[in-house]
């Protein structure tokens, strides 16, 4: 139960979130904590991961309900350890949120194209495939759900982000095919496709915050970038019983960007 004895939507549920140390992943963890979920939080930065855990404690979760796992999803043995530690600690899994991801600028003329391809696909696709594969037996047992964090780039093209576009399009198709495969077993699979969301990763590409916001004003019909707290509730919704008849969906959270024609 949450503070004050109120029943939470996810009381008794175990949620595993990758990329939980900042941005959308951290906010998603906090949103699930508000509804009483037990959390396995995965990230590479231990200090930031512990900060996320503290935020979850502040929502009323006891320390035994928040497990932090320092791991790199690009490392196969780390991915195996993530699942092993989660199941050993909680005994089950109800929701998998595949949030960890990222990209780097490149195109067909880039000298480091293949290096970028290998890294981007490992981070955004291979890790999702491996972790989902390991999670599925546990999700079948609980009739659980998977929510993948894709991107507007899965539906539309961003120039000079060739491999990232490819990777997120793969995640969208992965969402659809696994939704079909797992539906008879009672497991739902959906994705969210954010546009520009103001998270720390946005600053990794060399633009200032004001430059990012100015570009976002031009490419999003709503005239602004989004915030993590506008994505996390949708992830929580898709994982919840309120979305019990939704599977195979790739839901845009992009201020209308996916319907805007380039000109």
N, C-alpha and C positions, 0 to 999 in steps of 0.2 A: 504493500500500500504506500501511497504518497504521504507526505506530512499531513497531519490532521485526520488521517484515517480514510481519506478518499481513495476509492479504487481507481487504479490507473488502467488505461486501455491495453497496456502491454504487461500488466502484472503476471508473473509466472512465465513470461516469454524471454527467450535468449536471443539477442541481436548481435551479430558480428559485423563490424564496420571497418573497412580498410581506408587508409588515408584519413585517419581520425584525429590527427594532430593539429589540423588547422582547416580553415575555410569551410566548405560544404560538409566535409566529414565531421568536423568538430561540432558544428551547429546541429547536424543530424543526431549526433550522440546526445546532445543536450535536450533535443526535442523528445527523443525516446526516453531519456531519463525522467522527464516531466510526467511521462505516462507509465512509470514504474518498471521499465524493461531492465533485465540484467544485460550487461554490455561487455563484449570483448572488443577492445579498441586497439587497432593496429596502426603503427606508424614508424617512421625511421628516426624521428627526432624525439628522444626520450623525454626531454624537458617539456616540450610542447604537448606531448602525449599525456604527461602527468597533469599539466594545466587543464587539459580537457577533462580528465578524470575528476579533478577538484570541482570543476563546474558541474559535473554530474552529481557529485556528493552534495553540492549546494542545492540540488533539486530534490534531495531527500533520500538518495540511494545510500545504502550501507556499503562499507568497503568490500565486503564479500560479493557484492553484485556488480562490481566494476573491475574487470581484468584488463590490464594494459600489456600489450605484447609488442616489444620493439622488434621489428622485422622489416625486411626488404622484399616486397612481393615479386621482384625480378629474380630472386634467388629461389630455385626449386625447393631446396631443403627448408628454407624459411617458410614457404607456403605450407609445406607438410606440417611443420612445427606449429604454425598458426592454428590449424584445425585440430591437431592432437592436443594442444594445450587448452583450447576452448572446450573440447568435449571432456577432457579430464577434469576441468574445473567445474563446469556446469552440468555435464551429463547429457546434454542435448543441444539442439540448435533449431530455432524457429524462423529466423530471418537472416539472410545474407545481403549486405549492402556492399556491392563492388564499386567503391568510390575512388580508390587510388588510380591516378592517371596523370598524364601530362604530354606535352608535345614540344617540338622545336621547329623553327622555321627551316624549310628546305623546298627545293623544287628539282626538276629533272636536270638542271645544270649545276646543282650543288656538288662540290667535290666530295663531301662527306655523306652523300645520299644514302649509301648502303649501311654505313654505321648508324645513321639516324633511323633508318628503317628497322634495323635489328633492335635498337634500344626502345623505340616507340612501340613496336609490336609486342615486345616482351612485357613492357609495362602495362599497356592498355588492353592487350588481347590475350597473350599467353597466360598471364597471371590470373586473369578472370576465368579463363577456361579451366585452368588447373584447380583453382580454389573452388569453383562451382562443382567440378567433378568430385572433389573430396567432400563437399557439403551435401550433395544430393541425397545420399543414403540417409543422412540425419534429417533432412528436410522432408523426405518422404514419410519418415516415421512420425513427424509432427504435423504433416499437411501444411508445410510452411511456405515461404515466399522468398524470391530473389528480386532485388531491385538493383539494376545496373545504372551507373551514372555515365551517360553518353554525352552528347554535345550537339548543338545546332550544326556542327560540322559533319555529323552523321547524316544529315538531311540536305544540307546546302554546302557549297564550296567556299572555303576561305583561301584566298590566293596566298601562295608561298608557304602553305602548310600541307603540302601534298600527302605526306605519310600520315599525319594526324587525321586528315579527312578520311583516308582509307581505313585507319584503325577504328574510328568511331562509327563509320558505316558498317564495319564488321561487327561491332558490338550491337548495333541495331538489328542486324540480321540474326546474330546469335540469340538475341532476346526473343525474336519471333520463333525461331526454330526450336529453341528449348521450351518455349511456352507450349508449343504443340506437342512436343515429346513428353513433357512432364504433366500436362493437364490430366491424363487418365489416372495419374498417381496422386492427384490432389495438390500439386505444387504449382503456384502461380509465378510467372516471370514477367516483369515489366521493366521499363527504363524511363529515365527522365533525360531530356535533352536541353540543358541550359544554354543560354546565350552568354554574353559577357557578364560574369558575376564578380563583384569586387572582393576578391580573395588575395592573399599574399602571392599566389603563383602568378597573378597578372603582372606584378612588378618585375618578374624574372626575365622579361623580354626586352628590357631596356627603355621602356616608356615610363614617364612619370604618371602619378595618379590622375593629374588633371588631363594629360594627353589621352589616357585610357577613357576617362569620362567623356571627353570631347568626341572621340571616335565613336563611343557607344551612343551618344546623342544622335549621331548621323545614321547609324545602321539599325537602330531599334525604333520601330514606329512609336513606341511609348516615350521615346526621347531620353532615355537614361539607361545605365547598366542596372543589373539586378543585384540583390544582396543574398547572402547565404540563407538568411531566415525567410526568403521567399522560395527557396528550393527544398529545404529540409522538411517542411510540413507536407509537401507533396510526396516525398520519399516515404514518410511515415504513413501517409494515407494509403499509398499503393501497397504497403506491407501489412495494412490492417484489414480486419474483417469488413470494414466499410467498403473495401474494394474487392469483395469476395467474388464478383462476377466479371472482373477485369483481368485479362492476361494477354500477353503479346503486344501490349501498348508501348509506344515510344512517345512520351508526352513532352511537348515543347514548353519550356519555361524560359522564354526569350524575348518578352516584350513585343512579340509579333515579328521578330526578325525572319523567321522561316517562311513567312508569306510575302516578304518584300522582294521585289525584283531588282536586281542590280541595274544601274543605269548611269 
